[in-house]
């Protein structure tokens, strides 16, 4: 009896050919698994394509809600942005797909799972590591990396020879992956790091020049760090993608350090993620104390690194989640955001747990801050500095006033003489005199 293998099946040329190749060349009983994370327009047609290509069974799963709630929301609460920019859309989808591959394999009694990653990118690491964490007894195969060495043209010929149900379209000039949390675009002309990304690379976001002239104002509610939407989490993200994209929000262009050791030029569209990260961060600024806010920045970087490197199913990530959750108890409130010409600008925020107190911050009447307490505070803060200066000598500095050329005498009538260096006057006309009069 043939061994069973569960293949993550997208319905494209690569995975359709992989179904037949796994049967013909490796002798597997292939079970196809198609997962909708927000990018599959016709699931029924994809399922039929898998069966027509030779799969013995074909699973089709709508995982949009668990994707957002179990993977994207934890990353949002953590503030996880890889290299401070990338909201990890593809990286967050891979552990979910891996988990479902393992679950279907257990249900079907399969001993192998397979995915369509190449041998050059990050995804192969994410899939292989995640499967190994969840089911180390399973063997993992990536046809494009592990033997199915065909060019696109060779795949088309192979599909024709085996009468595979593919609709060969003109090849995209880009490599694209998308789900609800974002769309990634790479390769082609984008490999020229100096080139401005052509407009045909984008699908979700309007060019800034063509975005509406009038801004759009949003109010976003959070409860314990999680965005609240009346129509559900997946619908909320989809709507923010639509609105943000309309106003040109969410384009990211970066040089990314891949886990496999190379730098890559990556272009992303992630309107909802950009908007929600900005709003969430603004609310945290309001309710987190300074020590927690500073430390959580380090946690966010570590969390993003783990997700990017495919280490979702690790105790380290779970431990970070426990800390992050403890910081989110007070991250409840409302944030006002303006979408306009490619920007998502926070205009206001409120929370019942706000640590911002106007009567402490104000410079107007009603100021409750104890100004005299600042004298003792400064004395204590400066105590180590003064002690070191007294014991070890004052801090070494280079003199700024080496001679009288830099001295300006000021009398009742204002500046006297012209001893300020002519070079400074020429460099900042009017500014030097104004500053000296203070």
C-alpha positions as CSV (number, residue, x, y, z in Angstrom):
1,X,0.0,0.0,0.0
2,X,1.3,3.4,-0.9
3,X,2.4,5.8,1.8
4,X,0.1,8.8,2.3
5,X,1.4,12.3,2.0
6,X,-0.6,15.5,2.8
7,X,0.4,18.3,0.4
8,X,-0.3,22.0,1.0
9,X,-2.1,22.7,-2.2
10,X,-2.6,26.2,-3.6
11,X,-4.0,25.2,-6.9
12,X,-1.2,26.9,-8.9
13,X,1.0,25.4,-11.5
14,X,3.7,24.2,-9.0
15,X,1.5,22.3,-6.6
16,X,-0.8,20.9,-9.4
17,X,2.3,19.4,-11.1
18,X,3.5,18.3,-7.6
19,X,0.4,16.2,-7.1
20,X,1.1,14.1,-10.2
21,X,4.9,14.1,-9.6
22,X,4.5,12.7,-6.1
23,X,2.3,10.0,-7.4
24,X,4.3,9.1,-10.5
25,X,7.8,9.6,-9.3
26,X,7.6,8.9,-5.6
27,X,4.7,6.5,-5.4
28,X,2.6,8.4,-2.8
29,X,-1.1,8.4,-2.1
30,X,-1.5,12.2,-2.2
31,X,-4.0,14.1,0.0
32,X,-4.4,17.7,-0.9
33,X,-5.0,20.4,1.7
34,X,-6.1,23.9,0.6
35,X,-6.3,26.6,3.3
36,X,-8.0,29.9,2.8
37,X,-6.3,32.7,4.8
38,X,-8.0,35.3,2.8
39,X,-6.5,34.9,-0.7
40,X,-8.4,32.0,-2.3
41,X,-11.2,33.3,-4.5
42,X,-12.6,29.9,-5.7
43,X,-12.1,27.1,-3.2
44,X,-14.4,24.7,-5.0
45,X,-12.5,25.0,-8.3
46,X,-9.2,24.5,-6.4
47,X,-10.5,21.3,-4.7
48,X,-11.7,19.9,-8.0
49,X,-8.3,20.7,-9.6
50,X,-6.5,18.7,-6.9
51,X,-8.8,15.7,-7.4
52,X,-8.4,15.9,-11.2
53,X,-4.6,16.0,-10.8
54,X,-4.8,12.6,-9.0
55,X,-5.2,13.4,-5.3
56,X,-7.2,10.7,-3.5
57,X,-8.8,13.3,-1.2
58,X,-8.9,17.0,-1.1
59,X,-9.5,19.1,2.1
60,X,-10.6,22.7,1.8
61,X,-10.6,24.7,5.0
62,X,-11.6,28.3,5.7
63,X,-9.0,29.4,8.4
64,X,-9.4,33.2,8.1
65,X,-10.8,33.7,11.6
66,X,-8.3,31.4,13.5
67,X,-5.5,33.0,11.5
68,X,-6.4,36.5,12.6
69,X,-7.3,35.6,16.2
70,X,-4.7,33.0,17.1
71,X,-1.7,34.3,15.1
72,X,-2.1,37.9,14.0
73,X,-3.7,39.2,17.2
74,X,-0.8,37.8,19.4
75,X,1.7,39.4,17.1
76,X,-0.2,42.7,17.2
77,X,-0.3,42.6,21.0
78,X,3.4,42.0,21.0
79,X,4.1,44.8,18.6
80,X,6.0,42.4,16.4
81,X,7.3,44.1,13.2
82,X,10.4,42.5,11.7
83,X,13.2,45.0,11.3
84,X,10.7,47.6,12.6
85,X,8.6,47.4,9.4
86,X,7.3,44.1,8.2
87,X,4.1,42.9,10.0
88,X,5.0,39.3,9.3
89,X,1.9,38.3,7.2
90,X,3.5,35.4,5.3
91,X,5.5,34.3,8.4
92,X,2.4,34.2,10.6
93,X,0.4,32.1,8.0
94,X,3.0,29.3,7.8
95,X,2.7,27.9,11.3
96,X,-1.1,27.7,10.9
97,X,-0.7,25.8,7.6
98,X,1.9,23.5,9.2
99,X,-0.5,22.8,12.1
100,X,-3.3,21.9,9.8
101,X,-1.0,19.7,7.7
102,X,-0.1,17.8,10.9
103,X,-3.8,17.5,11.9
104,X,-4.9,16.2,8.6
105,X,-2.0,13.8,8.5
106,X,-3.0,12.4,11.8
107,X,-6.6,12.0,10.7
108,X,-5.6,10.3,7.4
109,X,-2.8,8.2,8.9
110,X,-0.2,9.9,6.6
111,X,3.5,9.5,7.4
112,X,4.6,12.5,5.2
113,X,3.6,16.1,4.7
114,X,4.7,18.3,1.8
115,X,4.8,22.0,0.9
116,X,5.6,24.0,-2.2
117,X,8.6,26.0,-0.9
118,X,11.8,26.4,-2.8
119,X,15.2,25.8,-1.3
120,X,16.2,29.4,-1.2
121,X,13.6,31.2,0.9
122,X,12.4,31.4,4.5
123,X,9.2,29.4,4.1
124,X,11.0,26.0,3.8
125,X,12.5,26.7,7.3
126,X,9.1,27.8,8.7
127,X,7.3,24.7,7.5
128,X,9.9,22.2,8.3
129,X,10.6,23.5,11.8
130,X,6.9,23.9,12.7
131,X,6.1,20.3,11.6
132,X,9.1,19.0,13.5
133,X,7.9,20.8,16.6
134,X,4.3,19.4,16.3
135,X,5.0,15.9,15.0
136,X,8.6,15.0,14.9
137,X,7.7,11.5,13.6
138,X,6.4,13.0,10.3
139,X,8.7,13.3,7.3
140,X,8.7,16.5,5.3
141,X,9.1,16.8,1.6
142,X,9.3,19.9,-0.5
143,X,9.1,18.8,-4.2
144,X,10.5,22.0,-5.6
145,X,13.5,21.6,-3.4
146,X,13.7,17.8,-3.2
147,X,13.8,16.4,-6.7
148,X,11.1,18.0,-8.8
149,X,13.6,20.2,-10.6
150,X,11.6,21.7,-13.4
151,X,11.5,25.2,-14.9
152,X,8.1,26.8,-15.5
153,X,8.3,25.8,-19.1
154,X,9.0,22.2,-18.2
155,X,6.2,22.2,-15.7
156,X,3.8,23.4,-18.4
157,X,5.0,20.6,-20.8
158,X,4.7,18.0,-18.0
159,X,1.1,19.2,-17.2
160,X,0.2,18.9,-20.9
161,X,1.6,15.4,-21.1
162,X,-0.4,14.3,-18.1
163,X,-3.5,16.2,-19.0
164,X,-3.4,18.2,-15.7
165,X,-6.2,20.7,-15.2
166,X,-4.2,23.9,-15.2
167,X,-5.0,27.3,-16.7
168,X,-1.7,28.6,-17.9
169,X,-1.7,32.4,-17.6
170,X,1.0,34.8,-18.6
171,X,3.7,34.5,-16.0
172,X,3.6,37.3,-13.4
173,X,6.8,39.4,-13.3
174,X,6.7,39.1,-9.5
175,X,6.6,36.4,-6.8
176,X,3.6,37.1,-4.7
177,X,2.1,35.7,-1.5
178,X,-0.9,37.1,0.2
179,X,-3.3,36.6,3.1
180,X,-5.6,38.8,5.1
181,X,-2.7,40.3,7.1
182,X,-0.7,41.4,4.1
183,X,0.6,40.9,0.6
184,X,4.3,40.3,-0.2
185,X,5.8,41.1,-3.6
186,X,9.4,40.3,-4.7
187,X,11.6,39.3,-7.6
188,X,11.5,40.6,-11.1
189,X,12.5,44.2,-11.6
190,X,12.1,44.7,-7.8
191,X,15.5,43.0,-7.4
192,X,17.0,46.4,-8.4
193,X,17.1,48.0,-5.0
194,X,17.3,51.5,-6.5
195,X,14.2,51.1,-8.7
196,X,11.0,52.7,-7.6
197,X,8.4,49.8,-7.5
198,X,6.2,49.9,-10.6
199,X,2.5,50.4,-10.0
200,X,1.7,47.1,-11.5
201,X,3.3,45.4,-8.4
202,X,0.5,46.7,-6.2
203,X,-3.1,45.4,-6.0
204,X,-4.4,46.6,-2.6
205,X,-3.2,50.2,-2.3
206,X,-3.8,53.3,-4.4
207,X,-0.9,55.5,-5.5
208,X,-0.7,58.4,-3.2
209,X,-1.3,60.9,-6.1
210,X,-4.6,59.1,-6.8
211,X,-5.8,58.6,-3.2
212,X,-8.9,60.7,-2.2
213,X,-8.2,64.3,-1.4
214,X,-10.3,64.2,1.7
215,X,-9.1,62.2,4.7
216,X,-11.0,59.4,6.4
217,X,-11.3,59.4,10.2
218,X,-11.6,56.1,12.0
219,X,-12.3,55.2,15.6
220,X,-10.8,51.8,16.6
221,X,-11.7,50.1,19.9
222,X,-9.4,47.7,21.7
223,X,-10.0,45.4,24.7
224,X,-6.9,44.0,26.4
225,X,-4.9,44.7,23.3
226,X,-7.3,43.1,20.8
227,X,-9.2,45.2,18.2
228,X,-13.0,44.9,18.5
229,X,-15.1,44.7,15.4
230,X,-18.9,44.1,15.3
231,X,-18.7,41.9,12.3
232,X,-15.8,39.7,13.5
233,X,-12.1,39.8,13.4
234,X,-11.5,38.7,9.8
235,X,-14.2,41.1,8.5
236,X,-12.6,43.9,10.5
237,X,-9.2,43.3,8.9
238,X,-10.7,43.0,5.4
239,X,-12.5,46.3,5.8
240,X,-9.4,48.1,7.1
241,X,-7.5,46.7,4.1
242,X,-10.1,48.1,1.8
243,X,-10.2,51.5,3.5
244,X,-6.5,51.8,4.1
245,X,-5.7,50.7,0.5
246,X,-8.1,53.3,-0.9
247,X,-6.1,56.0,0.8
248,X,-2.8,54.6,-0.2
249,X,-1.9,53.3,3.3
250,X,0.2,50.3,3.9
251,X,3.0,50.2,1.3
252,X,6.3,49.0,2.7
253,X,9.6,48.9,0.7
254,X,12.6,47.5,2.6
255,X,15.8,45.6,2.4
256,X,15.2,42.5,4.5
257,X,17.7,40.1,6.2
258,X,16.4,36.7,5.4
259,X,17.0,33.9,7.8
260,X,19.0,31.9,5.2
261,X,21.6,34.6,5.3
262,X,21.0,36.8,2.3
263,X,19.5,40.3,1.9
264,X,16.4,40.6,-0.1
265,X,14.5,43.6,-1.4
266,X,10.9,43.1,-0.3
267,X,7.8,45.1,-1.1
268,X,4.6,44.7,1.0
269,X,1.0,45.9,1.1
270,X,-0.5,45.7,4.6
271,X,-3.0,48.5,5.1
272,X,-4.9,46.9,8.1
273,X,-1.7,45.8,9.8
274,X,-0.1,49.2,9.5
275,X,-3.3,50.9,10.8
276,X,-3.8,48.5,13.7
277,X,-0.1,48.6,14.8
278,X,-0.1,52.4,14.8
279,X,-3.3,52.5,16.9
280,X,-2.3,49.7,19.3
281,X,1.1,51.4,19.9
282,X,-0.7,54.8,20.6
283,X,-3.0,53.1,23.2
284,X,0.0,51.4,24.9
285,X,1.7,54.8,25.1
286,X,-1.3,56.0,27.1
287,X,-1.6,53.1,29.6
288,X,1.8,51.4,30.0
289,X,4.2,52.8,32.5
290,X,7.6,53.9,31.1
291,X,9.6,50.9,32.4
292,X,7.1,48.4,30.8
293,X,7.0,50.4,27.5
294,X,10.8,50.4,27.2
295,X,11.2,46.7,27.9
296,X,8.3,45.7,25.7
297,X,10.1,47.3,22.7
298,X,12.8,44.6,23.2
299,X,10.2,41.9,23.5
300,X,8.6,43.0,20.3
301,X,11.9,42.7,18.4
302,X,12.5,39.2,19.8
303,X,9.0,38.1,19.1
304,X,9.3,39.3,15.5
305,X,12.6,37.5,15.1
306,X,11.1,34.2,16.3
307,X,8.1,34.4,14.1
308,X,10.2,35.4,11.1
309,X,12.5,32.4,11.7
310,X,9.7,29.9,11.9
311,X,9.9,29.3,15.6
312,X,6.3,29.8,16.5
313,X,5.8,26.5,18.2
314,X,8.6,27.0,20.8
315,X,8.5,27.4,24.5
316,X,10.4,30.7,24.1
317,X,7.5,32.2,22.0
318,X,5.0,30.9,24.5
319,X,7.0,32.5,27.4
320,X,7.1,35.8,25.5
321,X,3.3,35.5,25.0
322,X,2.8,35.1,28.7
323,X,4.7,38.4,29.4
324,X,2.9,40.2,26.5
325,X,-0.5,39.2,27.8
326,X,0.4,40.5,31.2
327,X,1.1,43.9,29.7
328,X,-2.2,44.0,27.9
329,X,-4.6,44.0,30.9
330,X,-5.0,47.8,30.7
331,X,-4.7,48.2,26.9
332,X,-8.4,48.9,26.5
333,X,-9.7,52.1,25.0
334,X,-10.4,54.0,21.8
335,X,-8.0,55.4,19.2
336,X,-8.8,58.0,16.5
337,X,-6.9,57.6,13.3
338,X,-6.8,59.7,10.1
339,X,-6.1,58.0,6.8
340,X,-4.8,60.4,4.2
341,X,-2.5,60.2,1.2
342,X,-0.6,57.1,2.3
343,X,-0.4,57.9,6.0
344,X,-2.2,56.5,9.1
345,X,-1.9,59.3,11.7
346,X,-3.1,58.9,15.3
347,X,-5.1,61.9,16.3
348,X,-6.4,61.0,19.7
349,X,-6.7,58.2,22.2
350,X,-8.6,57.5,25.4
351,X,-8.8,54.7,28.0
352,X,-10.3,54.1,31.4
353,X,-6.8,53.0,32.5
354,X,-5.0,56.0,31.1
355,X,-1.8,57.0,33.0
356,X,-1.9,60.5,31.4
357,X,-3.2,63.0,34.0
358,X,-3.7,66.6,32.5
359,X,-3.4,68.2,36.0
360,X,0.1,66.8,36.3
361,X,1.1,67.6,32.7
362,X,-0.4,71.1,32.4
363,X,1.5,74.3,32.4
364,X,-1.7,76.3,33.1
365,X,-3.7,77.0,36.2
366,X,-4.6,73.9,38.2
367,X,-1.1,72.4,37.9
368,X,-0.8,69.8,40.6
369,X,2.9,68.9,40.0
370,X,5.1,69.5,43.0
371,X,7.8,71.7,41.5
372,X,9.9,71.8,44.7
373,X,10.1,68.0,44.7
374,X,12.0,68.3,41.4
375,X,14.9,70.0,43.3
376,X,15.6,67.0,45.5
377,X,15.0,64.7,42.6
378,X,17.6,66.4,40.4
379,X,20.0,66.4,43.3
380,X,19.7,62.6,43.7
381,X,19.9,62.0,40.0
382,X,23.0,64.1,39.6
383,X,24.7,62.7,42.8
384,X,26.7,60.0,41.0
385,X,27.8,62.5,38.4
386,X,29.0,65.0,41.0
387,X,30.7,62.4,43.1
388,X,32.6,61.1,40.1
389,X,33.7,64.6,39.1
390,X,34.9,65.3,42.7
391,X,36.8,62.0,43.0
392,X,38.0,61.3,39.5
393,X,38.0,64.7,37.9
394,X,35.6,66.6,35.8
395,X,34.5,65.3,32.4
396,X,37.0,65.9,29.6
397,X,35.8,68.2,26.9
398,X,37.4,70.3,24.1
399,X,37.2,74.0,24.7
400,X,34.6,75.8,22.6
401,X,35.8,79.4,23.4
402,X,39.5,79.2,22.7
403,X,40.0,83.0,22.3
404,X,38.1,86.3,22.2
405,X,37.1,85.9,18.5
406,X,34.0,84.0,19.7
407,X,33.0,86.5,22.4
408,X,30.2,89.0,21.8
409,X,29.7,91.8,24.3
410,X,26.1,92.7,25.0
411,X,25.3,96.1,26.4
412,X,22.1,98.1,26.9
413,X,21.9,98.8,23.2
414,X,22.2,95.1,22.2
415,X,25.1,93.5,20.3
416,X,28.2,95.7,20.3
417,X,30.9,95.2,17.7
418,X,31.1,92.4,15.2
419,X,33.1,89.8,16.9
420,X,30.9,86.9,15.9
421,X,32.7,84.8,13.3
422,X,31.7,86.0,9.8
423,X,31.4,82.4,8.7
424,X,28.7,81.8,11.2
425,X,26.8,84.9,10.2
426,X,27.0,83.8,6.5
427,X,25.8,80.3,7.3
428,X,22.8,81.3,9.4
429,X,22.0,85.0,8.7
430,X,19.8,86.5,11.4
431,X,19.8,83.3,13.5
432,X,23.0,83.8,15.4
433,X,22.1,87.3,16.5
434,X,18.7,86.3,17.5
435,X,20.0,83.4,19.6
436,X,22.6,85.5,21.3
437,X,20.0,88.1,22.4
438,X,18.3,85.5,24.6
